[in-house]
Amino acid sequence: MRVVRHGAPSEVIEVQDVQRIALHEVGAALEDHEQRRTTGRTVVDLSLDA
């Protein structure tokens, strides 16, 4: 999982297989990654509404 804290999300999202999630979804996303239920990259977008 990659946390982006500035204007770079648009650059990261241009990469294939990117899932944008809000901060409140981080726990579930970490569980998915740990259990290998996901592929690609997960980006925590702090501008998304909770």
N, C-alpha and C positions, 0 to 999 in steps of 0.2 A: 504494500500500500504506500502511496506517496501523498504527502501533505504539501499542498502548494499554498503559500501565504501571501502572494502578491499577484501581479498581473499576468503571470505565466500560465494560468489554467488553459487559456486558449491555445497556447503552444503545445501543451501536453495533450489536450483533447484531440488535436489533429492526428495524433498517433492512433493506429488501429486498435480495436478491442479495448476501449477505455470506458469504464463505468463511472459516471459522476454520482457521488452520494453526498448527502448532507451530514453534518457533524453527528446528529443523533443516530445515524445509521452505521457508525463506525464499528460498534461492538458486533453487530451481526455480520458485517463485512469481514472483520477479523476472524470470526468463527468460520465463515465460508472459506476463506483462504486457508485456514488451518486444516480444515477437513477436505481441502482440495475440491471444493464444489464450484470453483470459479476459475476462469482463465483470463489472461490479459492483465490490464492494469486497472486499479481502482484509484480514483482521485477524489479526495475530500475537498469539496468546493464550499468554502466558508461563506460564500455569498448566497447559498441556497437557503430558503426558509426552513426552519425546523418543523 
